[in-house]
């Protein structure tokens, strides 16, 4: 995957980063929470990986939305708030409808 330069000379993040980070965050967060509830050793490490992956897909999603030229600035604000507040639901919707949004 090559990084391509956009019009503003900003390095574009490959499409696969968002989807991989989202899936990793979902799997590790659910697994880590389950292991934490059952008091399994090293469950906090798995949960921490999920949280870091969660932050990565939120940052990548916000970056993609705000650098998009297809949507208006008011929609960008709504997407940003959605990623910050309802990150799981907005993340799933964005993952499914990404081609139409960005």
Secondary structure as the mmCIF struct_conf table of DSSP 4:
data_model
#
loop_
_struct_conf.conf_type_id
_struct_conf.id
_struct_conf.beg_label_comp_id
_struct_conf.beg_label_asym_id
_struct_conf.beg_label_seq_id
_struct_conf.end_label_comp_id
_struct_conf.end_label_asym_id
_struct_conf.end_label_seq_id
STRN STRN1 UNK A 5 UNK A 5
TURN_TY1_P TURN_TY1_P1 UNK A 7 UNK A 8
BEND BEND1 UNK A 9 UNK A 9
HELX_LH_PP_P HELX_LH_PP_P1 UNK A 10 UNK A 10
STRN STRN2 UNK A 11 UNK A 11
HELX_LH_PP_P HELX_LH_PP_P2 UNK A 12 UNK A 14
HELX_RH_AL_P HELX_RH_AL_P1 UNK A 15 UNK A 37
TURN_TY1_P TURN_TY1_P2 UNK A 38 UNK A 39
TURN_TY1_P TURN_TY1_P3 UNK A 41 UNK A 42
HELX_RH_AL_P HELX_RH_AL_P2 UNK A 43 UNK A 67
BEND BEND2 UNK A 69 UNK A 71
HELX_RH_AL_P HELX_RH_AL_P3 UNK A 73 UNK A 85
BEND BEND3 UNK A 86 UNK A 86
HELX_RH_AL_P HELX_RH_AL_P4 UNK A 87 UNK A 101
#
